[in-house]
Amino acid sequence: MRKLIILSILLFIIQFNNLFASARYDGPTTIEQAKEKFFKNRQLDIVEGIWFKEKENAYVAIVKVRSGFYNQWTITHKLSKYNGTLDINENIVKTATTGVYIYHSTVYNIRNPSEEKESNGKMILTGNLIEYYINSVCFTPGRCTQKIEGSQSRIWPQNINDYNYNFQLRTDSTNPKKNNFKKEETIYPVSGETDYKSFWWVIVLLAGVVFFIYTQTKKNFKKKTKITKVKAIKKGDGFIRKFFEGKVSLGFSYWVMFTIVPSILGIAFYIVDKSKADTLAGLLGWFILFYIIYATIGTWRSATNYKLEKESKNEGAGWAIAAYVTIVLSTLSYIGRMIKNINSLYF
């Protein structure tokens, strides 16, 4: 029973960490508010603007987050609970094919709107029309949706090139020397170049493979039949090395290094990413990736040392087992997200 309680608490921690990526409810609830909040004093990418989804009787705003990445805010919806919301799981990613976007979204059960599932698909942009195709999802075994198809029409601006041209004219009226804008040019065309940020899952996969091989082949972690105590820590060892070798207590390793620090880093990345500081966000993203690999290896080793020490005293090692389970669940969660991205790329 004690182990079951421990596992339940740790599973709750995993779910709590995902709350930062659930939904936001501070969005505009009118079209004019959306224009003021998202599009004031700037030119727009070719996919941005206010759109109407007839099937959902919804007005949405597609807003650039950074180069090639967009959020879709719901302004009004036939289900009022979605008014003024941003589903963090819903995002639009530009591909190498002109006018084609990867589309991640949340699908709800029309008979029971409280039931929701994440899905993915693609969007095809043609002028002021977007056609979207979303893969089917299953709420429970045997209760699955069909493939969802629909469209949405841009209601503002009606002509995005004219809008950007007129905006440039107003800007140049205050600085005529910069009047190099030509109306016939396409504003912010969809690039034919591959956005390699879309392939973050490749790094995660490689990191997972390296971690598995490293922990399974490290000689120092072969199971021993009997041990009197964990190897003493040398005074000259630095903390970074102590933790990586599993010589820091399991409690500190799991709760601080594996749980709290990544959560703080995640919040910091969210803030930097929203500030549109692409270079800083990219550097921080790489740092977080390597830190997670480092923290996972160190925590796994700490659990191994803890388990060996307890077994040598014929005591229970429930905390170590709990740490193993949550580390594996976290890894599976990352793999699940990676598979979703793969499916959407080859949809």
N, C-alpha and C positions, 0 to 999 in steps of 0.2 A: 504493500500500500504506500509506503514511504517513497519508493522509487516512482510509483505512478503519479504521486503528487508532484514530485520533482519534475518529471517529464511534462506534466500539464502546465506547470509554471513556465518552463523554458519554451514550450510551444506558444504560450501566450506572448512571450517576449518577441518571438519571431514575427507573430502577427502584428504586434505593436510597432515594430520597426517598419512594417509596410504601410502604416497609416499615413506616413509622410507622402505617399504616392497614391492616395485614394481619390480625393476630389476637392475642388475649391468652390466656395459659394459666394465669392465677393465680386462676381462679374456683373456687367450691365444688364438691365432688363428692358431696355428700349433701344431702338436702332440709333437714335441720336446719341444716347449715352455710349454706345459701342464706338461710334465714329470718334467721339471726343476722347475716349479712353485709349483706343488702339491705333487710330490712323491720323491723328492730328499732326500737322506740320511735318509730313514726310511723304516721300513717294512710296508706292506699293509694289510688291512683287506681283507677278502675273496671276497668281492663284489667290491673292488676298482679296478681302472685301466682305460684304454682307451677302449672304446666300439664303434662299428659301428652299426648304425640303418639304415638298408637297405631301409625301407619304406620312411624315411626322407632324405636319402642320407646324413647322418649326422655323424660326429665323436663327441663323448661326453666323458667327464671325470667324473667318479663317485668318489667323494672325501669325506673322513670322516671329519665331523664337530666335533663330540664328540661321546662318546660311544653309538652305536646304531642309530646314526643319520648321514645322508649323503646328500650332495648337488650333483646335476648333472649339470656341466658346459657344454654349447654347444661350441665346438671348431670351427667346420665348419658345415654349414647347406645349404640345397638347396635354402633356402631363406636367402640371405646375411644379412638381418637385425638382424638375430639371431647369427651371428658369434661372438665368444668371449663374450658371455653373460651368465649371471646367472639369471634365473627367480626365485625370492625369494619364490614365491608360490610353486615352484617345489622342493620337497624334498622326501627323501626315509627314511623310519623308519623300523628298525628291529622289527619283532614280536617274539612271543614265539615259533612259529613253525619254525623248521630248514629250511632255504632257502626261506622263505616267507617274503616279505616286503610290508608295506603299501606305496603306491605311490601317491603323490599329484602332479598334473601337470596342465599346461595350454593348452587348446585345441584351435586351430585356424581354421577358415573357409577356406577350400582349394580354394573356389571360391573368397573369399575376405579376405585375410590374416590379414587385420586390425581388423577383428572381432575376439575377443578372449574371452574365458570363462574358469574359473577354474573348474577342475574336480578331481576325485580321483579313485583309483582302487588298484591293487596289482601287485607285481612283484614276479616271481618264478625263483630262481637261481639254475641252474644245470651245474656245471663245468664252462665252458666258454660261456654259453648261458643264457640269461635272456629272459623270456617270460613275456610280460606285458599285462594287461587287464584294460582298462579305461572305466568308466561309460559314458553313453551318456550325452550330454549337449544340451540345447536349447539356441540359440542366440536370438531368439524372439519366442513368442508363435507359435507353428506349424512348426518352422524351427529348427529341432533337428538333431543331428548326431546319427548314429548307435553306438552301443558298439564298441569301438576301441580295436583291438587286434594286436599285433606285437611282434617282437623279436629283440634283439641286441646281437652281438657277441663280445667277448673280443678279441682285437687284440694285446694288451700289458698289462701285461706280459702274454705270452701264457701258462706258467705254474707258477702259483702264489706261490706254495710251493717251487719250485726250486729257484724262485726269492728271496723269504724270506730266504731260506737256504743259498744261496750264499752271500746275504747281511750280514747274521750273521757271516759267515766265514770271510768276510772282516773286520767286526767289531772286531771279536775275535783275528784276527792277531795282533792287537795293544794291546790287553789285554787277553792273553791266559787263565788267571784264570777264566774268565767268559764264557769259552767255554762249556756251558751246553746244547746247542741247538741240537736237534735230528731231522734229516731230515724227518723221518717217521711221525712226529707229524703234525697234521693239524694246520696251522697258523691261528690264530684268527677265530676259528669256530663260527658259529652263535649260540649264547647262547640259551639254553632252558628256561632260567629264564625270567620272565616277567619284562619288563622295565617300572616301574611305572611312569616314566616321561611322557610316552605316554598318560597317563590318566589325564592330567592337566585339561581337560574339566570338569571332575567330580567336581574338586574344584571350578571352575567357576560357574557351575550349583548350587552347594550348597550355594556359596556366594550370587548368585542372589536370591535364595529362602529366605535366611536369610534377605537380604536387603529388599525384598518385604514385608515380614512379619513384620519386624522391623518398617518400615516407615508407614505401614498401621495400626499398633496396638499401636503406641506410643501415649499416651493420650495427650501429650503437643501439638500435631499437628492436633487435631480435629478442623475442621473449625468453626470459631466464626462468629456470625452475625454482630458484630461490635467491632472494637478495635481502641483505640485512638493512640497507638504507640507500637512499638515492645519493648519487655521487655528490660530494661536497662541492660548494661553490668556491672557486678561487677568489681571493680578494682582488686580484687584478682584472677579473672579468668585468666588462661593461654591461649595462642593463640590456642593451640591444642584443648582445650575444647571449646573455643569460636567458632572455625570453625565447630567443630563436631555438635554443637548445633544450627548452622545456624545463629550465631550472628555476623558474618563477612559480609561485603557488598557483594551483589550478583556479582557485577563486578569483584571484587578481587577473589571471590570464583570460578567463572566460568573460567575466563581467565587465572588466575595464578595457582590455586590449581587443577582445573579439566582439563585444556588444556596444559599449558606450562610445568608444573612440570612432568606430565606423559610422555610428548614428550622427555624431557631431560632424564628421567629415561629409556625410550625406547632406545634412542641412546646409553646410557651407557651400557645397557644390551647387545645390538648388538656388541659393541666393546669387552666387556668381553667375550661374547660367542664365538666370532671369535678367541680370544686368547687361546681358549681351556682350560681355567681355570674352570673346571667343578664345583668344590665346590663353588667357588665365584659366578659363574653364577647361580647356584642353590639357594644360599642364596639371591642373588639380585632378582631373579625371585619371590621368596616367599615375599620379601619385597614389590616388585611392586604390587603383587596381593593384599596384605592387604592395601597398600596405595590407590589403585584404589577403593576398597570398602569404605575406610574412606573418600576419596575425593568425591565419588558419594553421600554418605549419607549427608555429610556436605553441598555440593552444592545444593542438593535437598531441604534440610531444609532452606538454605539461600533463595532459590527461593520462598519457602512457606511463610517465614517471609516477604519478599519483596512484594509478592502478597497481603497478609493480610493488610500490611501497606498502599498500594496503594488503596485497596478497601475501607479502612476506610476513605480515603480522596476523594472517588469517582473519582479516577484517573485510567488511564489504567495500566494494569500490563503485557504489551506485552513482556517485557524482561523475566519475570518469565515463561510465556508460552513458549517462545523460548528456555529457559534453560530446561524446562520439555521435550520438543520435542527432543532436541539433546541428552539428557541423555537416553531417551527411544530408540532413533535410535542407539546409541552406544551399549546399552544392546542387542538390536536385532542383531547387527553386531556380537557380541560375541557369541550369541546363534547360529547364522548361521554357524559360524566356528565350533562350537561344533557339530552341526548336521552332517557336512561334515566328521568330525573325526569318529563319530559313524557309519556313512554309510560305511566308508572305513574299519572299524574294522570288520564289519559283511558282507562285500562284497562277 
